[in-house]
Amino acid sequence: MITPLIAVFAGGTSGEREVSLGSGRACAIALARSFPTRLFELNADALPEGLDPRRHVVFSTLHGTFGEDGGMQRLLDAAGVHYAGCDAASSALTMDKDATKRAVAASGTAVIPGMTFSAAQKPSVDEIIGKFGEHVVVKPNDQGSSIGLNIVGSREQLGRALESATSGSWLVEKRIFGPELAVGVLGGQAMGIVEIRPKSGVYDYTSKYTKGMTEYLAPAPFDAALTARIRRAAEAAFAACGCRDYARVDFMLSSQHELYLLEINTLPGMKETSLLPMSARCAGWDFTGLVREMVTPALARLQAATASVHR
């Protein structure tokens, strides 16, 4: 039998390239402890040279546009290359925050009240305030890493946030006051709950990627009943969006302990200090064991496909 090779994809062309490079390096080092592994640094929206569908299994750490929106996954499917993580359809769905909310709401999990709009056809300030009040969040509908995030607390701030929406699809949501939570899901099973406490009060790009700007409580200090409710909601959201292998599900928890889906990240940050590995540590996984487990289903899919060819 041919020995499978792990191809770690990192970099890409999105605004999250630098985050992806960090994830890719960390995962390649960890995977190399268990498998023959090669790190591919991608600079275009295309498959790299040297990829062999008979031997390679892709472990992608590409974030953002074309990385986790189904674009790269469709290329891999067309080339017959097996890969870890969500397929093209669920990747495309979860990159669209509004579509994700609709799918998850249909499964019974609450979502944050909001509305989408295009930069070419913006709602008025009065319309938004009439529906959701002055305290809202305005953000791109299809970006990650809090790129373009605007936390609004007044009519003037809302006006400026709308002015900054110059292209693409946008989402405005009622602001939920309370902690943000992250839950890793591995093989359909929720792991630990991470409570995120940014020192600035807002978990934006700076708070995410500046050391010391955010405190993380892992596991979150909740009682057994609340912990179980959050974990069930994470598993339900994962299933509702057709996710496979792994993902990170994010929630907001109001001061009255009402739980609202925030978003699903199918290719979340994957350095040892990232949220998914934090969640996994709560469930007893070290980083090396986690990435090995994350790629195992894709290796099984390659093995099954190879076996069927040789029957």
CORCOR-V13366 format. One record per helix or strand of 3 or more residues. SS is the DSSP state (2 for helix, 1 for strand). FROM is the first residue (numbers start at 1). TO is the last residue. Records with the same first field share a line. If there is no record, write none. Layout:
SS: FROM-TO / FROM-TO
This chain:
1: 5-11 / 37-42 / 56-60 / 114-118 / 136-140 / 150-152 / 169-174 / 180-186 / 189-198 / 214-218 / 246-253 / 259-265
2: 17-31 / 71-79 / 88-95 / 97-106 / 125-132 / 155-164 / 205-209 / 224-240 / 275-282 / 287-309
